[in-house]
Amino acid sequence: MALTDTAIRLAKAEASDRKLADSKGLYLLVTASGSKLWRLKYRIDGKEKKLALGSYPEVGLKLARARRDAARQSAQAGSDPSVAKREARIAKRIAAANTFAGIAEEYIAKLEAEGKAAVTIAKTRWLLTKLSPTLGTRPIAEITPHELLAVLKKVERAGQRETARRLRSFSSRVFRYSVATARASVDPAQPLQGALVSPVAKHHAAITDPIAFGKLLRSIETYSGQPVTKLALRFTPHVYQRPGEVRKSEWSEIDFDKALWTIPAERMKQRQPHRVPLSKQALAILREAAELSGGGRYIFPKLGSPLKPMCENAINGALRRMGYGPNEMTAHGFRSTASSLLNESGKWSADAIERALSHADDNQVRAAYHRGAHWPERVDMAQWWSDHLDTLKAGAKVLVFSSMPSGKSAG
């Protein structure tokens, strides 16, 4: 006799498991512990098999019968419902593991294994934190261009255009990785190129007038702030490297005998080690710093924390206290100043200046050649530039060369 809701509800546990039959192979297994489990007996290829259909009361009698009928139809069509259920369970588990956040973490681990710089990994993880709240738990194969665009537009409307652009680029790399590893079939970020508002180009303010720059150099000499910050301020114009490369510089990178500073690849934007020839003036500043830092790791350590480098905004903060606003001069602006005045001098080849600034070369063969080229010229240029800074600082008249002297190559 078929089961009723009342009979199921009143069924009590006994000393051992027992079965309450319904119809067409469906029965309720009442266990000794009191659980009530729906089971279905069916045949496939002449073999009797069993299929779990859920537990009561989560699955009521009506739903259990519906699941029974669907399973029987599947079996009659030659498809084993037990196998289908197992495959669906596996697919669901795979889909849960293949979330956007899961694949993104796998992609970041790949970058780490490839030796990408720590700063690159940190920035990549930061981008993931921006996307995770909305996309992190989503199966990566199910994310659509419209869904991703909604996330990016929200960031864009908050005024973070550059961040939105970077998020699209990062997500595209994650999607392409998922396609390459057979977890997705398309990159939904690709069609979104051009869908975001272009960010306003950010220019690092710099003083390029020689007389005005000489005034800045004099201001640096009279700066009354922290001694370490002042030394970094004095050192930066002579070497004109990126602010992060200066503030994180370590004593192990300095060779006083060879007058050489070698910046390791992991700290360079181009992921290539960079050699910087040091003038007599730059070496003198470093010797002052050696007396001040007491033999620690960093040349310009953080105030109160010698095991850490100087704060990221220390140089810009000092410039502000000296009266130079963010639209007038920045820590990064020393590079623009050097580039402008070295080119205007007419004494040095453009390639030597570009190498000194560690700018990338799109031509890989040319780049490989230039990493070792122009070194003698760069050594001469480093000393000339420091001497020129002394001239500007003294307020002397500046002579502008209209052409390169003989013996200097522009190539």
FIPAVO-481775 format. One line per 4 residues: number of its first residue (from 0); their letters; for each residue x, y negated, z negated of N, C-alpha, C. Coordinates in steps of 0.05 Angstrom, whole numbers, plus 5000, padded with zeros to 4 digits. Atoms other than C-alpha are relative to their C-alpha. Layout:
BEGIN
NUM) a) X:Y:Z:X:Y:Z:X:Y:Z; ...
//
This chain:
BEGIN
0) malt) 5017:5024:5000:5000:5000:5000:5018:4975:5000; 4985:5024:4997:5025:4932:5019:5001:4984:4974; 4997:5016:5024:5051:4886:4964:4982:4975:5000; 5015:5025:5003:5014:4826:4937:5018:4981:4983
4) dtai) 4985:5019:5016:5041:4762:4905:4998:5006:4970; 5005:4993:5028:5010:4783:4839:5017:5023:4991; 4985:4977:5007:5042:4851:4839:5030:4995:4999; 4972:5007:5000:5110:4821:4855:5007:4984:4975
8) rlak) 4995:5018:5023:5104:4769:4800:5000:5017:4974; 5003:4985:5024:5083:4821:4748:5020:5024:4998; 4981:4978:5000:5137:4872:4767:5021:4996:4979; 4981:5002:5021:5182:4885:4707:5024:5018:5004
12) aeas) 4976:4983:4998:5252:4912:4702:4997:5025:4983; 5000:4975:5015:5260:4984:4680:5029:5009:4995; 4974:4990:5007:5318:5027:4658:5019:5003:5024; 4984:4998:4976:5341:5036:4730:4987:4984:5022
16) drkl) 5011:5015:4977:5332:5001:4797:4976:5016:5012; 5022:4986:4987:5266:5016:4832:4991:4983:5024; 5009:5013:4975:5235:5000:4900:4970:4997:5000; 5028:5005:4996:5167:4969:4913:4996:4996:5030
20) adsk) 5003:5000:4971:5147:4984:4985:4979:4980:5009; 5020:5018:4988:5111:4933:5029:4990:5014:5026; 5007:4987:4974:5105:4953:5103:5022:4995:5020; 4981:5003:4978:5146:4963:5166:5029:4999:4990
24) glyl) 4972:4999:5010:5209:4979:5126:5007:4980:4979; 4994:5021:5020:5205:4919:5079:4994:5011:4972; 5006:4993:5027:5211:4932:5005:5014:4980:4981; 4988:5017:5020:5228:4895:4941:5015:5017:4980
28) lvta) 4984:4985:5018:5285:4921:4900:5000:4986:4973; 5000:5012:5027:5273:4908:4826:5022:5014:4984; 4976:4988:5013:5340:4918:4790:4996:5002:4970; 5001:4997:5029:5351:4939:4719:5006:4974:4985
32) sgsk) 4994:5026:5013:5377:4869:4704:4977:4980:5004; 5023:5017:4997:5311:4839:4727:4999:4985:5027; 5000:5014:4974:5331:4812:4796:4980:5014:5019; 5019:4990:4980:5280:4820:4853:5011:4993:5028
36) lwrl) 4986:5005:4975:5314:4828:4920:4985:5013:5024; 5014:4990:4976:5282:4835:4989:5020:5016:5017; 4983:4984:4983:5310:4891:5032:4983:5011:5023; 5014:4989:4977:5292:4918:5101:5015:5024:5010
40) kyri) 4989:4977:4987:5304:4988:5127:4992:4999:5030; 5006:5000:4971:5310:4992:5203:5020:5019:5013; 4983:4982:4985:5342:5035:5256:5012:4986:5024; 4987:5011:4977:5392:5015:5309:5017:5023:5012
44) dgke) 4986:4977:4987:5418:5067:5359:4996:5026:4984; 5006:4976:5014:5384:5121:5317:5011:5002:4972; 4989:5000:5027:5420:5102:5253:4984:4982:4982; 5015:5016:5019:5384:5078:5192:5020:4980:4986
48) kkla) 4983:5020:5012:5411:5012:5165:4983:4983:4981; 5014:5017:5018:5393:4961:5112:5009:4971:5004; 4995:5029:4997:5388:4885:5114:4989:4985:4976; 5009:5017:5022:5385:4836:5056:4985:4976:5011
52) lgsy) 5016:5023:4990:5330:4783:5066:4997:4978:4980; 5003:5021:5020:5338:4741:5003:4990:5011:4974; 5010:4992:5026:5314:4742:4932:4974:4985:4993; 5025:5012:5010:5247:4728:4899:5006:4985:4974
56) pevg) 5023:5014:4986:5220:4676:4882:5009:4981:5022; 4991:5019:4979:5265:4634:4928:4988:5008:5027; 5012:4990:4976:5240:4678:4985:4974:5014:4992; 5026:4988:5007:5165:4691:4977:4993:5023:5019
60) lkla) 5009:4978:4984:5126:4748:5006:4996:4993:5030; 5005:5009:4972:5104:4709:5068:5026:4997:5016; 4975:5005:4986:5175:4687:5085:5015:5026:5004; 4987:4974:4997:5202:4757:5072:4989:5016:5024
64) rarr) 5012:4986:4977:5153:4786:5122:5008:4988:5026; 4992:5014:4976:5171:4733:5173:5029:5008:5008; 4972:4992:4995:5245:4751:5166:5001:5029:5008; 5002:4972:4992:5227:4824:5171:4993:5003:5029
68) daar) 5009:4998:4972:5190:4814:5237:5021:4990:5019; 4979:5010:4983:5246:4773:5266:5023:5020:5003; 4978:4980:4999:5298:4826:5247:4992:5024:5016; 5010:4977:4985:5255:4882:5276:5000:4994:5030
72) qsaq) 5000:5008:4972:5247:4844:5341:5029:5000:5011; 4972:5001:4991:5322:4834:5345:5011:5029:5003; 4991:4972:4999:5335:4909:5331:4988:5013:5025; 5013:4988:4977:5284:4929:5384:5012:4991:5026
76) agsd) 4987:5011:4976:5320:4885:5433:5029:5010:5003; 4973:4989:4998:5385:4923:5419:5021:4984:4985; 4981:5016:5015:5417:4870:5374:4998:5007:4971; 5000:4992:5029:5437:4893:5304:4998:4975:4983
80) psva) 5003:5024:5016:5410:4840:5256:5021:4997:4977; 4978:5001:5021:5463:4859:5203:5025:4987:5012; 4977:5011:4987:5518:4843:5252:4996:4971:5006; 5006:5028:4994:5484:4779:5274:5002:4983:4975
84) krea) 4999:5015:5025:5477:4757:5201:5029:4996:4991; 4972:5002:5008:5550:4772:5187:5015:4980:5018; 4987:5019:4982:5573:4734:5249:4991:4971:4994; 5009:5027:5007:5529:4674:5229:5013:4990:4975
88) riak) 4987:5008:5025:5559:4675:5160:5029:4992:5005; 4972:5006:4993:5630:4676:5189:5001:4973:5014; 5001:5025:4985:5612:4620:5237:4996:4976:4982; 5006:5022:5019:5584:4578:5180:5025:4994:4983
92) riaa) 4976:5003:5017:5647:4590:5138:5022:4986:5016; 4980:5013:4983:5691:4570:5197:4993:4971:5004; 5008:5028:4996:5650:4508:5210:5005:4983:4976; 4995:5014:5025:5655:4489:5137:5030:4993:4997
96) antf) 4971:5005:5002:5731:4496:5140:5009:4981:5020; 4992:5017:4979:5735:4459:5205:4986:4973:4999; 5010:5027:5003:5712:4393:5178:5020:4980:5011; 4982:5020:4990:5741:4328:5203:5023:4996:4980
100) agia) 4979:5004:5020:5779:4318:5137:5019:5024:4999; 4982:4976:5001:5805:4390:5138:5019:5001:5023; 4983:5000:4976:5831:4385:5209:5020:4977:4999; 4983:5023:5003:5859:4316:5195:5024:5006:4982
104) eeyi) 4979:4992:5018:5898:4343:5136:5020:5019:5013; 4982:4981:4985:5925:4399:5180:5017:4984:5020; 4985:5017:4981:5946:4347:5232:5022:4984:4986; 4980:5015:5015:5981:4305:5179:5023:5018:4991
108) akle) 4980:4981:5008:6017:4367:5154:5019:5006:5024; 4984:4996:4976:6041:4378:5225:5020:4976:5004; 4983:5024:4998:6068:4306:5227:5023:5002:4980; 4980:4998:5020:6105:4319:5162:5021:5021:5008
112) aegk) 4982:4979:4991:6135:4383:5190:5018:4991:5022; 4984:5011:4978:6159:4344:5250:5019:4978:4991; 4981:5019:5011:6197:4297:5204:4993:4971:5003; 5008:5028:4998:6156:4234:5212:5006:4986:4974
116) aavt) 4992:5016:5024:6175:4178:5165:4978:5000:4979; 5019:5000:5022:6143:4175:5097:4980:4977:5002; 5018:5022:4997:6114:4107:5112:4979:5005:5021; 5019:4992:4979:6081:4135:5175:4979:5019:4988
120) iakt) 5019:4981:5013:6050:4192:5135:4982:4986:4981; 5016:5015:5019:6026:4144:5082:4978:4984:5014; 5020:5016:4984:5992:4099:5134:4979:5018:5012; 5019:4981:4988:5960:4160:5167:4980:5010:4979
124) rwll) 5018:4992:5021:5932:4184:5101:4981:4978:4992; 5018:5022:5007:5905:4115:5087:4978:4998:5020; 5021:5001:4980:5868:4116:5153:4979:5022:4995; 5018:4978:5006:5839:4184:5134:4981:4993:4977
128) tkls) 5018:5008:5022:5812:4155:5069:4978:4981:5009; 5020:5019:4990:5775:4102:5109:4978:5015:5015; 5020:4985:4984:5740:4155:5152:4986:5022:4984; 5011:4977:5015:5729:4210:5100:4973:4996:4988
132) ptlg) 5026:5002:5012:5669:4181:5064:4976:5006:5018; 5022:4995:4982:5626:4186:5126:5004:5025:5018; 4994:4979:4981:5661:4237:5170:5014:5024:4988; 4982:4980:5012:5703:4278:5122:4988:5028:4999
136) trpi) 5013:4974:5003:5653:4335:5110:4986:5010:5025; 5014:4993:4976:5625:4336:5180:5016:5020:5016; 4986:4982:4982:5642:4396:5225:5011:4984:5024; 4987:5017:4980:5691:4366:5274:4988:5003:5028
140) aeit) 5011:4995:4973:5658:4398:5335:4973:4987:5003; 5027:5011:4999:5591:4365:5318:5000:4969:5001; 4999:5030:5000:5615:4292:5314:4997:4989:5028; 5006:5012:4974:5589:4250:5371:5013:4973:5003
144) phel) 4989:5027:4997:5616:4186:5402:4983:4979:4986; 5017:5019:5014:5555:4148:5375:5004:5000:4970; 4996:4997:5029:5567:4174:5305:5027:4986:4992; 4974:5012:5005:5641:4154:5307:4999:4969:5004
148) lavl) 5002:5029:4994:5624:4086:5338:4987:4985:4977; 5014:5013:5022:5576:4070:5281:5020:4995:4976; 4980:5003:5021:5633:4081:5231:5020:4978:5007; 4980:5020:4991:5682:4038:5271:4988:4972:5000
152) kkve) 5013:5026:4999:5632:3982:5281:4996:4988:4973; 5004:5009:5027:5619:3978:5207:5026:4987:4990; 4974:5011:5007:5694:3966:5196:5005:4974:5015; 4997:5024:4983:5695:3916:5253:4983:4977:4989
156) ragq) 5017:5021:5011:5636:3877:5224:5010:4988:4974; 4988:5010:5025:5674:3871:5159:5024:4982:5006; 4978:5018:4992:5725:3830:5198:5027:5014:5003; 4975:4985:4999:5777:3886:5201:5003:5012:5028
160) reta) 4999:4991:4972:5785:3890:5276:5024:5018:5005; 4976:4983:4995:5856:3917:5276:4997:5027:4987; 5005:4975:5013:5837:3970:5225:4982:5018:5016; 5019:4985:4984:5778:3991:5268:5015:5012:5024
164) rrlr) 4985:4990:4977:5825:3997:5328:5018:5024:4992; 4982:4979:5009:5874:4039:5288:4985:5025:4992; 5017:4977:5007:5818:4084:5262:4992:5015:5025; 5007:4987:4976:5795:4098:5332:5023:5016:5011
168) sfss) 4976:4986:4989:5866:4116:5354:5007:5024:4983; 4994:4977:5017:5878:4160:5293:4980:5022:5003; 5020:4980:4996:5812:4196:5300:5003:5015:5026; 4996:4988:4974:5827:4208:5373:5022:5021:4999
172) rvfr) 4978:4981:5002:5892:4242:5355:4991:5025:4985; 5011:4977:5015:5856:4286:5305:4982:5017:5018; 5018:4985:4982:5803:4305:5356:5015:5015:5021; 4984:4987:4980:5855:4320:5409:5014:5024:4988
176) ysva) 4987:4977:5014:5891:4365:5359:4980:5022:4996; 5020:4979:5004:5826:4401:5344:4993:5014:5027; 5005:4988:4973:5815:4412:5419:5023:5019:5007; 4976:4984:4994:5886:4438:5427:5001:5026:4984
180) tara) 4999:4977:5018:5875:4487:5369:4973:5015:5000; 5024:4985:4995:5807:4511:5395:4979:4997:4978; 5021:5005:5020:5764:4480:5340:4979:4980:5010; 5019:5019:4988:5729:4429:5385:5005:5001:5031
184) svdp) 4997:4999:4971:5718:4420:5460:5004:4973:5012; 4997:5027:4988:5719:4344:5469:5011:4982:4978; 4991:5022:5018:5749:4281:5439:4980:4978:5002; 5021:5021:4998:5690:4235:5423:5011:4972:4996
188) aqpl) 4989:5027:5002:5737:4177:5409:5010:4989:5026; 4989:5009:4975:5763:4175:5480:4981:4981:5015; 5018:5018:4986:5700:4144:5511:4996:4973:4986; 5004:5025:5015:5702:4089:5458:5021:4980:5005
192) qgal) 4980:5020:4993:5762:4055:5487:4986:4977:5014; 5014:5024:4989:5739:3985:5502:4974:4993:4986; 5025:5005:5014:5679:3990:5456:5003:4981:4977; 4995:5017:5023:5711:3951:5400:5011:4973:5008
196) vspv) 4990:5027:4995:5727:3877:5397:5030:5000:4996; 4971:5000:5003:5801:3866:5409:5008:4983:4977; 4991:5016:5023:5838:3842:5347:5015:4976:5010; 4985:5024:4994:5867:3772:5348:5030:5006:4995
200) akhh) 4971:4994:5002:5942:3778:5360:5011:4984:4976; 4989:5013:5024:5980:3764:5295:5029:4993:5006; 4972:5010:4995:6043:3722:5304:5013:4993:4973; 4985:5006:5024:6095:3717:5250:5012:4972:5003
204) aait) 4991:5027:4999:6107:3644:5237:5030:4998:4996; 4971:5003:5002:6179:3623:5247:5009:4972:5008; 4988:5025:4993:6221:3560:5250:5021:5005:5021; 4981:4996:4978:6258:3557:5316:5015:4975:5007
208) dpia) 4985:5025:4996:6281:3485:5314:5026:5001:4983; 4975:4997:5015:6356:3486:5294:5002:4981:4976; 4998:5019:5022:6352:3424:5251:4982:5008:4977; 5019:4992:5021:6290:3447:5214:5009:5026:4987
212) fgkl) 4990:4975:5011:6321:3516:5205:5023:4995:4981; 4977:5007:5018:6384:3484:5176:4989:4989:4973; 5013:5010:5025:6339:3449:5125:4990:5023:4983; 5009:4977:5015:6309:3516:5106:5023:5014:4987
216) lrsi) 4977:4987:5011:6378:3546:5096:5011:4985:4976; 4991:5016:5023:6396:3488:5049:4980:5004:4977; 5020:4995:5020:6331:3500:5012:5005:5027:4986; 4994:4973:5012:6350:3573:5002:5023:4998:4981
220) etys) 4977:5002:5018:6416:3553:4972:4993:4987:4973; 5008:5014:5025:6381:3510:4920:4976:5014:4987; 5023:4986:5011:6325:3561:4906:5006:5008:4971; 4995:4995:5028:6317:3569:4831:4984:5024:4989
224) gqpv) 5015:4977:5008:6276:3633:4830:5018:5023:4991; 4985:4977:5008:6299:3704:4814:5026:5003:5016; 4975:4998:4986:6373:3715:4831:5000:5021:5022; 5001:4979:4979:6359:3780:4869:4984:4990:5024
228) tkla) 5016:5011:4977:6305:3746:4911:5017:4980:5016; 4984:5020:4987:6353:3689:4926:5022:5013:5018; 4980:4986:4984:6407:3738:4949:4988:5012:5025; 5014:4988:4977:6357:3773:4994:4993:4978:5020
232) lrft) 5006:5023:4982:6336:3705:5022:5025:4991:5015; 4975:5008:4986:6408:3688:5037:5010:5021:5020; 4991:4978:4983:6423:3756:5067:4984:5003:5025; 5018:4995:4977:6363:3761:5113:5006:4985:5025
236) phvy) 4994:5014:4975:6380:3705:5162:5025:5010:5014; 4975:4991:4988:6449:3735:5173:4997:5026:5016; 5004:4974:4987:6424:3804:5193:4975:5003:5016; 5026:5002:4986:6353:3787:5218:4988:5028:5006
240) qrpg) 5015:4975:4997:6326:3858:5207:4972:4997:4988; 5028:5001:5010:6254:3874:5189:5000:4998:4969; 5001:5004:5029:6234:3854:5118:5001:5026:4984; 5000:4974:5014:6221:3926:5097:5027:5013:5001
244) evrk) 4974:4988:4997:6289:3947:5122:5020:4986:4981; 4983:5015:5018:6322:3892:5081:4994:5007:4971; 5006:4997:5028:6285:3901:5016:5005:5029:4990; 4995:4972:5007:6293:3977:5017:5029:5009:5005
248) sews) 4972:4993:4994:6367:3975:5035:5014:5011:4976; 4986:4986:5022:6412:4020:4993:5030:4997:5003; 4971:5003:4999:6485:4015:4975:5013:5023:5016; 4988:4977:4985:6498:4084:5006:5001:4994:5030
252) eidf) 5002:5006:4971:6482:4052:5074:5022:4980:5008; 4981:5022:4995:6537:3999:5068:5029:5012:5001; 4972:4993:4998:6609:4011:5092:5015:4974:5000; 4985:5026:5001:6650:3951:5068:5025:5000:5017
256) dkal) 4975:4999:4984:6713:3975:5102:4995:4996:5030; 5007:5002:4972:6679:3980:5170:4981:4976:5006; 5019:5022:4997:6634:3919:5157:4975:5009:5015; 5022:4987:4986:6575:3962:5175:4978:5008:4981
260) wtip) 5024:4991:5014:6504:3973:5151:4986:5019:5019; 5014:4980:4983:6472:4038:5178:4973:5005:4987; 5027:4996:5010:6397:4040:5169:4991:5027:5010; 5009:4973:4991:6371:4112:5170:4975:5000:5016
264) aerm) 5022:4999:4981:6321:4134:5221:4973:4999:4987; 5026:4999:5013:6265:4146:5171:4990:4973:4992; 5009:5027:5007:6263:4072:5154:4997:4982:5024; 5002:5017:4976:6266:4047:5225:4974:5005:5015
268) kqrq) 5025:4999:4985:6204:4031:5266:5002:5019:5024; 4997:4984:4976:6233:4067:5326:5010:5029:4995; 4992:4973:5008:6253:4129:5286:5028:5008:5011; 4972:4996:4992:6326:4121:5307:5018:4985:4980
272) phrv) 4982:5015:5018:6384:4103:5260:5010:4975:5014; 4993:5026:4988:6405:4031:5270:5025:4989:4986; 4975:5011:5011:6475:4002:5260:4999:4969:5002; 5000:5029:5001:6482:3930:5239:5028:4990:4992
276) plsk) 4974:5010:5007:6550:3896:5242:4997:4977:4980; 5002:5020:5021:6563:3853:5181:5022:4979:5002; 4982:5022:4999:6595:3785:5184:5014:4997:4973; 4986:5006:5026:6643:3759:5131:4981:4988:4980
280) qala) 5019:5013:5018:6587:3717:5103:4980:5021:4988; 5019:4980:5009:6539:3777:5099:5014:5018:4979; 4985:4983:5019:6593:3819:5064:5004:4985:4973; 4997:5015:5024:6605:3763:5014:4975:5000:4983
284) ilre) 5026:4999:5014:6531:3762:4996:4996:5027:4988; 5003:4973:5011:6531:3837:4987:5018:5004:4976; 4983:4997:5023:6590:3833:4940:4988:4986:4975; 5014:5014:5022:6551:3782:4898:4977:5018:4990
288) aael) 5022:4983:5007:6492:3830:4899:5010:5024:4984; 4989:4977:5014:6537:3888:4876:5005:4993:4971; 4995:5008:5028:6557:3849:4814:4973:4997:4984; 5025:5005:5013:6484:3834:4799:4984:5025:4996
292) sggg) 5017:4976:5001:6451:3902:4813:5012:5021:4982; 4988:4982:5019:6500:3939:4768:5003:5029:5011; 4995:4973:4989:6513:3998:4815:4976:5017:5003; 5024:4984:4996:6441:4020:4823:4997:5009:5029
296) ryif) 5005:4989:4974:6410:4052:4884:4995:4978:5021; 5009:5020:4980:6380:3991:4917:5017:4974:4998; 4985:5025:4999:6417:3929:4939:4984:4977:4988; 5018:5020:5011:6357:3886:4921:4978:5013:4984
300) pklg) 5019:4985:5016:6322:3922:4864:4977:4982:4990; 5024:5013:5011:6254:3904:4835:5006:4990:4972; 4995:5012:5026:6256:3858:4775:4986:5018:4978; 5011:4984:5021:6247:3901:4713:4998:5030:5007
304) splk) 5002:4972:4991:6247:3966:4754:5023:5006:5019; 4977:4997:4982:6317:3978:4782:4999:5025:5017; 5002:4975:4984:6297:4047:4808:4981:4996:5024; 5018:5006:4978:6249:4013:4857:5011:4976:5016
308) pmce) 4990:5023:4985:6264:3964:4914:4984:4975:4994; 5013:5026:5004:6245:3891:4912:4971:5001:5011; 5028:5001:4992:6170:3876:4919:4997:4991:5029; 5004:5006:4972:6142:3872:4989:4996:4971:5006
312) nain) 5006:5028:4995:6119:3800:4982:5020:4981:4987; 4981:5017:5014:6181:3774:4945:5010:4977:5017; 4989:5021:4982:6211:3737:5005:4979:4980:5008; 5021:5019:4993:6145:3708:5028:4992:4983:4976
316) galr) 5007:5016:5024:6129:3687:4957:5020:4979:4995; 4979:5020:5004:6196:3652:4951:4997:4977:5021; 5003:5021:4979:6184:3615:5017:4977:4982:4993; 5023:5017:5008:6116:3591:4991:5008:4981:4977
320) rmgy) 4991:5017:5023:6148:3566:4926:5019:4978:5010; 4982:5020:4989:6199:3529:4969:4985:4979:5017; 5016:5019:4985:6142:3494:5004:4994:5007:5029; 5004:4992:4972:6139:3534:5069:4975:5018:5001
324) gpne) 5026:4986:4999:6067:3556:5084:5001:5023:5019; 5001:4976:4983:6047:3620:5119:4999:4994:5030; 5000:5008:4972:6037:3583:5184:5025:4986:5009; 4975:5014:4994:6106:3553:5181:5024:5019:5001
328) mtah) 4978:4982:5001:6154:3609:5161:4992:5025:4984; 5005:4974:5013:6150:3683:5141:5026:5016:4999; 4976:4983:5002:6200:3737:5121:5007:5012:5027; 4996:4989:4973:6190:3768:5190:5009:4979:5020
332) gfrs) 4994:5022:4981:6200:3700:5222:5030:4996:5004; 4971:5003:4996:6276:3703:5211:5009:5015:5025; 4994:4985:4975:6277:3754:5268:4994:4983:5024; 5007:5017:4978:6241:3707:5314:5019:4976:5003
336) tass) 4981:5022:4999:6287:3650:5295:5026:5009:5013; 4975:4990:4989:6349:3692:5310:4997:5006:5030; 5004:4994:4972:6320:3717:5375:5000:4975:5017; 5002:5024:4984:6303:3647:5399:5027:4985:5002
340) llne) 4975:5016:5000:6368:3612:5378:5023:5015:5013; 4978:4985:4986:6414:3669:5402:4996:4999:5030; 5005:5002:4971:6380:3669:5470:5006:4972:5011; 4996:5028:4991:6382:3593:5474:5029:4992:5001
344) sgkw) 4972:5007:5001:6456:3592:5458:5013:5005:5027; 4988:4993:4974:6471:3624:5526:5026:5015:4998; 4974:4986:5004:6530:3661:5496:4998:5030:5001; 5003:4971:5003:6501:3731:5490:4980:5012:5019
348) sada) 5018:4986:4981:6469:3781:5536:4974:5007:4986; 5027:4994:5011:6395:3793:5527:4999:5029:4989; 5000:4972:5010:6408:3868:5519:5013:5002:4973; 4986:4999:5026:6457:3857:5462:4981:4988:4978
352) iera) 5019:5012:5019:6405:3812:5427:4978:5020:4994; 5022:4981:5004:6350:3864:5437:5010:5024:4983; 4989:4978:5016:6395:3919:5409:5004:4991:4971; 4996:5010:5027:6412:3876:5349:4974:4999:4985
356) lsha) 5026:5002:5012:6338:3867:5337:4986:5027:4997; 5010:4972:5000:6327:3943:5344:4973:5001:5014; 5025:4998:4984:6272:3932:5396:5001:5025:5017; 5002:4975:4984:6247:3993:5434:5004:4994:5029
360) ddnq) 4998:5001:4971:6262:4006:5507:4982:5021:5011; 5019:4981:4988:6206:4038:5547:5014:5021:5017; 4986:4981:4984:6257:4071:5592:5018:5017:4982; 4986:4984:5019:6284:4130:5552:5029:5004:5008
364) vraa) 4972:4997:4991:6347:4139:5594:5016:4975:4993; 4987:5025:5006:6363:4066:5588:5003:4996:4969; 4999:5003:5029:6347:4068:5513:5023:5017:4989; 4978:4983:5010:6395:4126:5502:5027:4988:5006
368) yhrg) 4975:5014:4994:6450:4087:5537:5004:4976:4982; 4997:5025:5015:6437:4023:5500:5005:5004:4970; 4994:4995:5029:6441:4056:5431:5030:4999:4995; 4971:5001:5004:6516:4060:5442:5013:4977:5014
372) ahwp) 4989:5022:4984:6525:4000:5487:5000:4974:4985; 4999:5027:5010:6541:3927:5471:5010:4997:4972; 4991:5002:5028:6572:3944:5404:5021:4978:4996; 4980:5021:5004:6635:3900:5412:4987:4972:5002
376) ervd) 5014:5026:4997:6590:3843:5436:4983:4994:4975; 5017:5004:5024:6543:3853:5377:5017:4993:4976; 4982:5007:5022:6602:3850:5328:5008:4971:5002; 4993:5029:4996:6625:3784:5358:4976:4982:4995
380) maqw) 5025:5016:5003:6553:3759:5359:4993:4997:4971; 5006:5001:5028:6543:3776:5286:5016:4979:4985; 4983:5020:5013:6602:3734:5264:4994:4972:5010; 5007:5027:4989:6585:3677:5312:4974:4990:4988
384) wsdh) 5026:5008:5010:6513:3676:5286:5003:4990:4971; 4996:5009:5028:6535:3672:5213:5015:4973:4999; 4986:5026:4999:6584:3616:5230:4981:4978:5009; 5019:5020:4990:6528:3581:5268:4980:4993:4977
388) ldtl) 5017:5006:5022:6483:3587:5207:5013:4981:4980; 4986:5018:5018:6536:3554:5165:5000:4972:5012; 5000:5026:4987:6539:3498:5216:4973:4986:4997; 5027:5011:5003:6463:3489:5214:4995:4992:4971
392) kaga) 5004:5006:5029:6463:3491:5138:5015:4975:4992; 4985:5024:5006:6516:3437:5136:4988:4975:5013; 5013:5023:4986:6473:3393:5181:5016:4989:5022; 4983:5010:4978:6526:3387:5235:4984:5000:5026
396) kvlv) 5012:5001:4973:6508:3371:5307:5002:5027:5014; 5000:4974:4986:6488:3432:5347:5004:4996:5029; 4995:5000:4972:6516:3443:5416:4985:5023:5013; 5015:4979:4985:6471:3481:5465:5015:5007:5025
400) fssm) 4986:4991:4976:6506:3523:5517:4980:5006:5022; 5018:4996:4978:6473:3524:5585:5005:5025:5015; 4993:4976:4986:6508:3585:5611:5019:5017:4983; 4982:4983:5015:6548:3644:5587:5029:4995:5007
404) psgk) 4972:5003:4993:6623:3636:5582:5010:5024:5015; 4989:4978:4984:6665:3679:5628:5007:5023:4982; 4993:4976:5015:6675:3750:5606:4976:5012:4986; 5024:4989:5012:6604:3758:5578:4982:5011:5021
408) sag) 5018:4987:4981:6559:3805:5615:4971:4997:4992; 5029:5001:5005:6484:3796:5621:4987:5027:5002; 5012:4974:4995:6474:3869:5636:5006:5020:4980
//
